[in-house]
Amino acid sequence: SIVVKFPLRNTQGHRYALCGIATDITDRKQAEETRQRLTKDKLLLLESTGDGIYGIDTAGRCTFMNSAAARMLGYLSDELLGQDMHACIHHLYPDGTAYPRECCHIHDTLNSGTGCKIDHEVYWRKDGTAFVVEYSSFPVIEQGQITGAVVVFVDITERKRLEQEVNQLAFFDTLTQLPNRRLFGDRLGQALKRAQRTSSSVALMFVDLDKFKPINDTYGH
């Protein structure tokens, strides 16, 4: 409880009593403890995941960031707070050309209030290197107004490397590294479908290599 005390005085100004008013604030304290517990639970949740998570306001400035996000981006946990996230980590395409803010899907989330999931873009670390990410962006809406967005991302560099390796084994000859019969059949099928859609023709040319049989007999087909 909160107690407020004040003296009571007579007409001559002499104090003759002390009055106290007590206010029961049990409900308020319980509510504060609940909010603190929920805040702590949210922080524990943010820090217990391996996914990078950060929040931005309507201007694109960072409002929070978990340790996984900071680690992947090469920053300290609070180093990006208040900074323009697009300008810091999402400002360039993989080839190094400028990535305009108005073309960014996260920017669309802030404008439209619609979430998105992007499976292949790059983020840029503090040291200037890039890595491939998959990310989802969700709007934060309070009282019917968009007040920001939350972005969840993962580093998929290793996944993309494995996909490329599998593609290489499936479609290229292991000895010569040349496209194999399977890739030829795939590309031919695509060309035929495209020709059907556009009412065009497909030219197929066969090239014979003289004296290639000894190579096949020696090293295999």
C-alpha positions in Angstrom: 0.0 0.0 0.0 0.9 3.7 -0.4 0.5 5.9 2.8 0.2 9.7 2.6 0.5 11.5 6.0 -0.2 15.1 6.8 -0.8 17.1 10.0 -4.2 18.5 11.1 -4.0 22.1 12.6 -6.5 24.2 14.5 -7.5 27.7 13.8 -4.4 29.0 15.7 -2.1 26.9 13.5 -1.2 24.4 16.1 -1.0 20.8 15.1 -3.3 18.6 17.1 -3.3 15.4 15.0 -1.7 13.4 12.2 -3.9 12.1 9.4 -2.9 9.3 7.1 -4.5 8.0 3.9 -3.6 4.5 2.7 -4.2 3.2 -0.8 -4.2 -0.5 -1.6 -2.0 -1.0 -4.7 -1.9 -4.8 -4.6 -3.6 -5.1 -8.1 -1.2 -2.5 -9.6 1.8 -4.3 -8.2 0.6 -7.7 -9.5 0.0 -6.1 -12.9 3.5 -4.7 -12.9 5.0 -8.0 -11.9 3.0 -9.7 -14.7 4.3 -7.3 -17.3 7.9 -7.7 -16.1 7.6 -11.5 -16.2 6.1 -11.3 -19.7 8.9 -9.0 -20.8 11.5 -11.4 -19.3 9.8 -14.4 -21.1 9.9 -12.5 -24.4 13.6 -11.8 -24.0 14.3 -15.4 -23.1 12.4 -16.5 -26.2 14.3 -14.1 -28.4 17.7 -15.2 -27.1 16.9 -19.0 -27.1 16.4 -19.2 -30.9 19.1 -19.6 -33.5 17.2 -17.4 -35.9 18.1 -13.8 -36.3 15.2 -11.5 -35.1 15.1 -7.7 -35.2 12.4 -5.1 -35.1 12.1 -1.8 -36.9 9.9 1.3 -36.6 8.0 2.9 -39.5 11.1 4.8 -40.5 13.1 1.5 -40.7 15.2 2.1 -37.6 16.1 -0.8 -35.4 14.1 -1.1 -32.2 15.5 -4.4 -30.9 17.8 -7.2 -32.0 18.6 -10.6 -30.6 22.1 -12.0 -30.1 21.7 -14.5 -33.1 21.0 -11.6 -35.5 23.9 -9.5 -34.1 26.3 -12.5 -34.4 25.4 -13.3 -38.0 25.6 -9.6 -39.0 28.9 -9.1 -37.1 27.7 -6.4 -34.8 27.3 -6.0 -31.0 23.8 -6.6 -29.8 23.0 -2.9 -29.2 25.2 -1.5 -32.0 22.4 -1.2 -34.5 19.7 0.2 -32.2 18.3 3.3 -33.8 20.1 2.7 -37.1 18.5 2.4 -40.5 18.5 -1.3 -41.1 18.1 -1.2 -44.9 21.0 1.2 -45.2 23.2 -1.0 -42.9 22.5 -4.6 -44.0 20.1 -4.7 -47.0 21.2 -1.8 -49.3 22.9 -3.8 -52.1 22.0 -6.7 -54.4 24.3 -9.7 -54.5 26.2 -8.2 -57.5 26.9 -5.0 -55.5 24.5 -2.8 -57.3 22.2 -0.5 -55.2 19.0 -2.1 -53.7 16.5 0.8 -53.7 14.4 1.0 -50.5 11.2 1.2 -52.4 12.0 -2.2 -54.0 12.5 -3.9 -50.6 9.9 -6.4 -49.4 10.3 -5.3 -45.8 9.5 -1.7 -46.9 6.3 -3.1 -48.5 5.3 -4.7 -45.2 5.6 -1.2 -43.5 3.4 0.3 -46.2 0.8 -2.4 -46.8 0.6 -4.2 -43.4 1.0 -7.5 -45.2 3.7 -10.0 -44.2 6.0 -11.7 -46.7 8.5 -14.6 -46.9 11.6 -14.3 -49.2 13.7 -17.3 -49.8 16.8 -15.9 -51.5 18.3 -12.5 -50.8 21.5 -11.3 -49.2 22.3 -9.4 -46.1 25.6 -7.5 -45.6 27.8 -7.9 -42.6 29.6 -5.1 -40.8 32.9 -6.1 -42.5 31.3 -5.7 -46.0 30.8 -9.4 -46.8 27.5 -10.8 -47.9 25.6 -14.0 -47.0 22.5 -15.6 -48.4 19.4 -15.3 -46.2 15.8 -16.5 -46.1 13.6 -14.1 -44.1 10.0 -13.3 -43.1 8.7 -9.9 -42.4 5.6 -9.3 -40.2 3.9 -6.0 -39.5 3.4 -4.7 -36.0 -0.1 -3.2 -35.7 -1.3 -1.3 -32.6 -4.8 0.1 -32.4 -5.3 -0.3 -36.1 -2.1 1.5 -37.0 1.2 0.0 -38.4 3.9 0.9 -35.9 6.7 -1.2 -37.3 7.7 -4.6 -38.4 9.5 -7.7 -37.0 12.0 -9.6 -39.3 13.1 -13.2 -38.8 16.0 -14.4 -40.9 18.3 -17.4 -41.2 21.7 -17.9 -42.9 21.1 -20.4 -45.8 24.6 -20.1 -47.3 25.4 -23.8 -46.5 22.0 -24.9 -47.8 22.6 -23.1 -51.1 26.1 -24.6 -51.4 24.7 -28.1 -50.9 21.9 -27.5 -53.5 24.6 -26.3 -56.0 26.7 -29.4 -55.2 23.7 -31.7 -55.8 22.8 -29.9 -59.0 26.4 -30.2 -60.2 26.4 -34.0 -59.5 23.1 -34.5 -61.2 23.6 -32.4 -64.4 27.3 -32.3 -65.1 29.8 -35.1 -65.9 32.2 -35.7 -63.0 35.2 -36.3 -65.3 34.9 -33.4 -67.8 32.5 -31.1 -65.9 30.5 -30.7 -69.1 26.7 -30.8 -69.1 25.5 -34.4 -69.2 22.6 -36.1 -70.9 20.2 -35.4 -68.1 20.8 -31.6 -68.3 20.5 -31.8 -72.1 17.1 -33.5 -71.8 15.9 -30.9 -69.2 16.9 -28.0 -71.4 15.4 -29.6 -74.5 12.1 -30.2 -72.7 12.1 -26.5 -71.6 12.8 -25.4 -75.2 10.0 -27.5 -76.6 7.5 -26.2 -74.1 8.5 -22.6 -74.8 8.2 -23.3 -78.6 4.7 -24.6 -78.0 3.6 -21.5 -76.0 5.1 -19.1 -78.5 4.3 -21.1 -81.7 7.9 -21.0 -82.7 10.5 -23.7 -83.8 13.4 -25.4 -82.1 16.6 -26.1 -83.9 18.6 -29.1 -82.7 22.2 -29.6 -84.0 24.2 -32.8 -83.6 28.0 -32.5 -83.6 30.2 -35.6 -84.1 33.7 -35.6 -82.7 36.1 -37.6 -84.7 38.3 -40.2 -82.9 36.5 -39.6 -79.6 35.9 -43.3 -79.1 39.4 -44.0 -77.8 38.8 -41.4 -75.1 35.6 -43.0 -74.1 37.2 -46.5 -74.1 40.1 -45.2 -72.0 38.4 -42.9 -69.5 34.7 -44.1 -69.6 31.7 -42.5 -71.2 
